[in-house]
Amino acid sequence: MQNMIGMLAQSFGIDPNIASMAVNGATKMFLKKSTPKAASGLLTALPRDITDQFDDNDKQKFKTTQDNVNRYDLLKQLSEITGIKDIDKLDNFADVILDNIKQNARIDLTDGLDKEELFQGLTDLSRQQQQSRQF
């Protein structure tokens, strides 16, 4: 995950600490958007350095409630964290983070987890999903 943070920082011209905060914020929003069942599975599938950022209260909330978070909420939070105001750059930044979260999740399908269900929150927050709704 540190490689991803370093790559984000370099690609988007931001401090690695800010990139780390952005990844943490996006992950939290993704878990909030996920169904409680999916969030429970994702908390075990995501890298430990990401999930360790959440305290027990946060984890319990992810496992019991689902928030109506959308792409705008994600972009607004990422803009506040990073200081990126250019919407195209912010869109690209969000997509890179969401793609990397998906790539770094270690899904064990033998646990009976549905991969599509686990990543529905990412799909809902992705730019492609948002664009297809506009037409």
N, C-alpha and C positions, 0 to 999 in steps of 0.2 A: 504494500500500500504506500510505503514511503516513496517508492519509485514513481508511482502515479502522482503523488503530491509534488514531487520535484519536477516532473514533466509538466504538470499544470502550471506551476509557478513560472517555469521558464517559457512555456508557450504563450502564456497570457500576460507576462511581465509583472507578476505580483510576488510578494514575499512568500516563501514557503509556509510560514506560520499562518498567513492569511489563507493560502490555498488549503491548508489543513482544516482551518475553521470552516471554510466553505464546504469541504467534503463532509465534515461532521454535520453541518446544518442541512445539507441536501439529504444525507442519510436519515437524519431525524424526520424530515418532512416525508420522505419515502415510507418510513415505518409508520408514521401517522396516517398516511394515505392507504396503507395496506389493511386488509381485513385482520381481525385479531388472530385468526388461524395462520394466515400468511406471515404476519409479523412474528409470531412464535417460531415458525420454521426459519424465517430469515435471521432471527437473532442467533440461531445456532449455525447458520450457513455463512454468514458474513465473517470476514476476518476479525479476530479477537481485538486487534488494535482499534477497530472501529467500534465494536460493541462495548468495549471497556469504558468508552467515554460516557455511557449512559448509566445513571444510578438505578438502583432497584425500583424506585418509584416510577421512573421513565419506562423501564422495561415492563413493569406491571401494566402501565397505562397502554402501551403498545399492544399488549396481549389481550386487553379487554375492551378497547374502544377503537373506533375508526373515525378520523377527522376528514372533513371535506376540503382537502388541500388541492389547489389547482396549479397550473403552470405559472400563472401570474404571481401567486404567492411565493413560489420557488424563485422566480426571477427577482422579485422584490427583495427577498431575503439575501440572495446571492449578491445583488447590487449593494445592499447595505454593508455586507461583510467585506466585499472586495473593493468597493469604490468604482467598479466598472459601470459606466453609464451608457455606453454604446450598446443598443439593444441587440444588434447582430452579434457582437462579440459576447455579450451576456448569454444569448441563445446558444452559441457554440460552446461556451464554457459549461452551461448546464447540461448540454447533451454529452459532452465528454465525461463529466462527472457521473451521470446516470449510466452511460455505457460501461464505465470502469467499475461501478458498483456491481453491475450485472456480471461482468467478467470475473470479478474477484469473489463472488459468492460460490461456495463449495456446496452444491446441492446434492444430497444423497437421496436418490429416488427410491432406494430400498426402504426408506422411512415412510413411504406412502405419500410423500409430498408431491403435489401437482405443481410442476415448474411454471406452467402458465399462470396459475393462481398466485404463486409467489411473486411473479414479476408483473402482475397486472398494475400495481401502483406505479411502477416505472413506465409502463406503457401509457398510463393516464397522464403522467407528467411530461412525457416526451413531446418534442416539437412536432414530429410527424403526426401524432394523434391530434394535436391542437389544430394543425393546418387542415387536416381532413374534415374537421368539424366546421371549419369556416366556409366550406364550399357546399 
